[in-house]
Amino acid sequence: MPRKKNTSPKKTAGTKPAAKKKPVARVPATRKKAAPVKKKPGRPKAVTPEIEEQILALICDGKSLVRIAKLEIMPARSTINKHLLDDEGFSDRYARACALRGETLVDEMLEIADETAGDFYEDADGNKKVDHENIHRSKLRVDTRKWMAAKLAPKKYGTKVESVVPGEGEGNQTHIHIHEQ
């Protein structure tokens, strides 16, 4: 009589026999509709009248167009620039807002110049020392605003160059007067 082959899993030292898989009854799963994914509102694709007003208000407050365009609620800088080129009314109001930004910069210059907090510090021994770095940074901040104000409103804050050409009997000299305002 032939011997039957052993079909049971072989046992080896230190291992467990493989478990037999039991058939699993498949139950149709009820699918729930996924909640709609709310997209975060992106940057506006166009400049609306409301956005125009916000841009102009921020410009008057001394903000640059670069800083404004970095705000999440504002269109990209290229969109704002295109709108400035396409809309003459907005372009005119933007130019007036930039002139007013010069006023804001002048006000900021006074605040920076009058602020003395941080100009002095105490060293480890308790001696009062001048903080030259803070003073130089304040000077740089004032000078930068002065330069910007001169560019934004050159008639009001720019360097005025005056040429005087003498009449016939006064000689051939030209006088140039430079007035810093």
Buried (B, 14 or more C-beta within 10 A) or exposed (E): EEEEEEEEEEEEEEEEEEEEEEEEEEEEEEEEEEEEEEEEEEEBEEBEEEBBEBBBEBBBEBBEBEEBBEEEEBBEEEBBEBBBEEBEEBEEBBEEBBBBBBBBBBEBBEEBEEEEEEEEEEEEEEEEEEEEEBBEEBEEBBEEBBEBBBEBBEEEBBEEEEEEEEEEEEEEEEEEEEEEE
